[in-house]
């Protein structure tokens, strides 16, 4: 099984601004402020924030690690460890597409059009099995965490 190590897929952590709603036992419930990765204004930004505004009408809340002890009400930066997002994208999009196309090509070479359809289905089944194995093995682990406290409300 392939080792999805961070060195093979070096990338900076993905960060997002959030507000702490509740804390308990090393974790915090945070509500994400804004949408997307926050890089819409940069060159090459994809503009996905516009889609999140359309499709995510309710506030997005997540349970994240709180190893730095951010208190309730604090504005924080939540990070996803480097490489985790890329590994998930490869596994969820690239692997199934390659398996589907590879299965279809092999099936077509072996048995024509019917073989291509069967090969495509078989390729997808193999990809889904491989994804389940990777998830179960824990090689895709990478929990979001509070990276820093940006602003802390004053208690009155």
N, C-alpha and C positions, 0 to 999 in steps of 0.2 A: 504494500500500500504506500502511496506517495506520502512524503512527509511535507506538509504545508508549513514549513518553517518561515519565520518572519524574515530571515536573511534572504530567502529566495524571493520574497515579495516585499522589499523594503518600501515603506510608505510612511508618511507622518501620521500620527493619530488623528482621527476624525473628531472634531470638537463641536460642541453646541452649547449655547447659553441656556440656562435653566434656573428655576426657582425652587428651593427646597420647601416641600409642603409638610413632610413628616419624617422623623428619624426613628430608627429602632435597630438595635443589635448590629451595628456595623453597616447598616444599609440606610438609604434615604429614598423617599418617594419624591421625585422631582417632576415639575411641569415644564416642558420645553417652551422656551420663548422664541417666537418666530418659526421659521421652517427651513427645510433644506440644510445645506452644510454651511450657509452663511457666506459663500464665495460668489454669489450672483453678480456682484459688482466688479469682480476681477475678470481679466481677459481669460477666455476659455470656460467661464462659469456656465453651467447648463441651464440656469433659470428654474430649477425644480421647485423653488419656493412658491412659484405661481400655482403649480399643481397642488401643493400641500394646502394652500389657502382655499382652493376649490373643493378638494376631496376630504380634507381633515377639518370638519366643522367643530368637533369637540376638542377640548384641550388634550394634548398628548402627554400622558403621565407614564413614568417608568420607574422601576425599582433599580437603583444603582448602588455600587459599593461606596461607602462613606468612610474611608480610612483616615481622612483628615479631620473628621468631626465637624462638618459644616452644620450649623444650627438651623432650625426652622426659620424660614423667611429670608435666608441668605440667597443672593444671586451668585450662581456658581457656573463654572465651566465643566461640562461633562465630556469625557473623552472615551473613545473606543480604541483599544490598543492598536498599535500600528499593524497593518496587514490583515486584520480580521475582516474588514469589510471587503477587501479585494478577494480573500479566500472564499468568502461566501458568494460573491458575484461569480467567480470562476465555477464554483460547484453548482450554483443554481442556474446559470445561463449557458456558460461555455461548454461544460461537460455534456449536458443533455443535447445541445445542438450538434456537437461533434459526433456523439454516439448515434443520433438519429441519421445524420448524413452518412456516417461510415457504414452503419447497418444497411441503409438503403443502397449504397454503392455496391457493397458485397452481395446483397440479395439480388440486385439487378444483374450483376455479373454471373451469378450462379443460376438464376431461374427467371430472368426477365422481369416484367412489370409486377407480377404477383409476388415474386421474390423480393423486389424492392420494397413493397408495402410491408411484407412480413419482416424483412430485415430492419426496416425503420422502427417498427413496433418492438422488435427484439432489442435493438440498440437502446431505445428509451428505457426498456425494462432493466437492462444492465446498468444504465446510468442511474436510475432511481435506486437500485440495489446498492451501487457504489456510494451514493450520497448518504443513504441510511447507515452504511458501515462507517463512513467518515464521521458522521454526527455521533453515533454510538461510541466510537473510539475516543472521543473527546479531543481529537486533533484540531477541531475548529474552535476550541474554547477561547474565550476572550470576552470577559464581562465588562460592560461599561462602568466607569468609575468617576468620582468627582475629582478633577485634576486640580482645581484651585477655587478659592472663594474670591469673587470679584467685588462684592458689596454685601455688607451685613447690616441689617436694619437695627437701629438703636431701640433698646427696650425702654419704654416710658412707664 
